[in-house]
């Protein structure tokens, strides 16, 4: 049976414990997705330098990462989206154009569908409107 004295001793021992060393996970097997995530910045730079997806797939296969080109593309897009979402704060949209934004006397073409007098073919006609 555990006593309060034991609990105190356990608590003190737990406080003295150090967190696990991240390097201890270095031999942990990774999925293809995890491997690409770790290499994403390098792979994306290589694509910008002109490497094709198939060339990247061949290079990865030389290092025991067997992946299809479509999967590599999908993973890189997802990781690139995560990176840009973290890096760029959203900016407010610009307000819609107002009448004052157009110079006086400018012509704006407006398409309207009106039946042609008596012909009944409903041909579109362009009307010009001066602002």
NORPE-V547901 format. One record per residue. N is the residue number from 1. PHI is phi in radians with two decimals (none if undefined). OMEGA is omega in degrees with one decimal (NA if undefined). Layout:
N|PHI|OMEGA ; N|PHI|OMEGA
This chain:
1|none|-179.0 ; 2|-1.58|179.0 ; 3|-1.85|177.6 ; 4|-1.12|177.1 ; 5|-1.12|177.2 ; 6|-1.11|179.8 ; 7|-1.04|178.8 ; 8|-1.08|179.4 ; 9|-1.12|179.0 ; 10|-1.11|-179.7 ; 11|-1.02|179.3 ; 12|-1.09|179.5 ; 13|-1.13|179.3 ; 14|-1.13|179.2 ; 15|-1.12|-178.6 ; 16|-1.38|-177.1 ; 17|-1.20|177.7 ; 18|-1.66|178.3 ; 19|-1.11|180.0 ; 20|-1.11|179.6 ; 21|-1.28|179.6 ; 22|-1.03|179.0 ; 23|-1.17|179.7 ; 24|-1.20|178.5 ; 25|-1.60|-174.0 ; 26|-1.14|-179.6 ; 27|-1.66|-179.7 ; 28|-1.20|178.0 ; 29|-1.14|179.8 ; 30|-1.97|172.3 ; 31|-1.29|177.4 ; 32|-1.02|-179.6 ; 33|-1.08|179.4 ; 34|-1.15|179.5 ; 35|-1.12|179.1 ; 36|-1.14|178.7 ; 37|-1.08|179.3 ; 38|-1.17|-177.8 ; 39|-1.77|-170.2 ; 40|-0.96|-177.0 ; 41|-1.09|178.5 ; 42|-1.17|-179.3 ; 43|-1.13|178.6 ; 44|-1.14|176.6 ; 45|-1.11|179.3 ; 46|-1.13|177.9 ; 47|-1.10|178.2 ; 48|-1.14|179.3 ; 49|-1.43|174.1 ; 50|1.94|177.4 ; 51|-1.21|176.8 ; 52|-1.44|177.5 ; 53|-1.06|-179.3 ; 54|-1.13|177.1 ; 55|-1.16|178.2 ; 56|-1.15|177.9 ; 57|-1.06|178.9 ; 58|-1.09|178.9 ; 59|-1.11|179.1 ; 60|-1.15|179.9 ; 61|-1.11|176.8 ; 62|-1.13|-179.5 ; 63|-1.95|175.2 ; 64|1.12|172.9 ; 65|-1.91|-178.6 ; 66|-1.61|-174.3 ; 67|-2.55|176.0 ; 68|-1.44|178.9 ; 69|-1.02|-179.4 ; 70|-1.15|177.8 ; 71|-1.19|179.1 ; 72|-1.05|179.2 ; 73|-1.05|-179.4 ; 74|-1.11|-180.0 ; 75|-1.11|-179.0 ; 76|-1.13|176.8 ; 77|-1.09|-179.4 ; 78|-1.11|-178.8 ; 79|-1.25|177.1 ; 80|-1.16|177.3 ; 81|-1.11|177.6 ; 82|-1.12|-177.1 ; 83|-1.15|-178.5 ; 84|-1.26|177.6 ; 85|-1.16|178.0 ; 86|-1.28|-173.2 ; 87|-1.44|-174.8 ; 88|-1.89|173.0 ; 89|-1.27|-178.3 ; 90|-1.20|179.7 ; 91|-1.85|-179.9 ; 92|-1.14|179.0 ; 93|-1.26|178.0 ; 94|-1.30|-178.5 ; 95|-1.18|179.6 ; 96|-1.13|-179.1 ; 97|-1.11|178.5 ; 98|-1.83|178.9 ; 99|-1.00|-179.1 ; 100|-1.19|179.9 ; 101|-1.30|-179.3 ; 102|-1.70|178.1 ; 103|-1.14|179.4 ; 104|-1.10|178.4 ; 105|1.51|178.9 ; 106|-1.30|-177.8 ; 107|-1.90|178.1 ; 108|-2.09|179.6 ; 109|-1.42|178.9 ; 110|-2.14|178.2 ; 111|-1.62|177.1 ; 112|-2.28|176.7 ; 113|-1.73|178.5 ; 114|-2.26|178.2 ; 115|-1.14|178.0 ; 116|-1.34|-171.5 ; 117|-0.74|172.9 ; 118|1.42|-178.0 ; 119|-1.31|176.2 ; 120|1.24|-179.2 ; 121|-1.59|175.0 ; 122|1.07|-179.8 ; 123|-1.22|177.7 ; 124|-1.22|176.5 ; 125|-2.13|178.2 ; 126|-1.67|174.7 ; 127|-2.09|178.3 ; 128|-1.78|-179.2 ; 129|-2.11|179.3 ; 130|-1.61|179.9 ; 131|-1.55|NA
